[in-house]
Amino acid sequence: MYAIQPETPADYHEVEALYDLCFAPGRTALSSYRLRDGVPPVANLCLLYRNPDGVLQAAIRYWPVRVGGRKALLLGPIAVHPTAQGEGLGALLMLQSLEYAAIAGWSRVMLVGDAPYYARFGFSKLEGVVMPPPTNPDRVLGLELWDDAWVDVRGPVTREDGPKDEAGLAE
């Protein structure tokens, strides 16, 4: 039996080690990390799973960003320990965290990833949303947590350098 729980500051290094294990060396050089660097994650959406022995099995984080000046969530990274892949933990984390995001008032979520995988969660390619280079535009995906949340939202994705709040309430 697995238990979902919020990530705490004490979990930071263990979660980072999981990301290092699951992703290629140099992951922090990706354009999405430039949007995260020095910006606190949205703490109430950063979740993890531990097995009954307390071993970290999966983690997900979210970051506040702006798209054309409008608030959005940047999902990622999400990782599942190689020994637990295929058990559905990534999907459970994804669904639970998206539910929490909607409850918290966030209207739109984006990520950089594989469209065929994320389509099962409702993500689709975002037209006119530009991640910092060198991001492949076909991998820039979005999900509406509220109807029409991505309508007319276009432009560059930028860091959220304004006041940090936990909700992405409608502008």
Stockholm file with secondary structure:
# STOCKHOLM 1.0

chainA/1-171         MYAIQPETPADYHEVEALYDLCFAPGRTALSSYRLRDGVPPVANLCLLYRNPDGVLQAAIRYWPVRVGGRKALLLGPIAVHPTAQGEGLGALLMLQSLEYAAIAGWSRVMLVGDAPYYARFGFSKLEGVVMPPPTNPDRVLGLELWDDAWVDVRGPVTREDGPKDEAGLAE
#=GR chainA/1-171 SS CCEEEECCGGGHHHHHHHHHHHSCTTGGGSHHHHHHTTSCCCGGGCEEEECTTCCEEEEEEEEEEEETTEEEEEEEEEEECGGGTTSSHHHHHHHHHHHHHHHTTCCEEEEESCHHHHGGGTCEECTTEECSTTCCGGGEEEEESSTTTTTTCCEEEEECCSCCCSCCCCC
#=GC SS_cons         CCEEEECCGGGHHHHHHHHHHHSCTTGGGSHHHHHHTTSCCCGGGCEEEECTTCCEEEEEEEEEEEETTEEEEEEEEEEECGGGTTSSHHHHHHHHHHHHHHHTTCCEEEEESCHHHHGGGTCEECTTEECSTTCCGGGEEEEESSTTTTTTCCEEEEECCSCCCSCCCCC
//
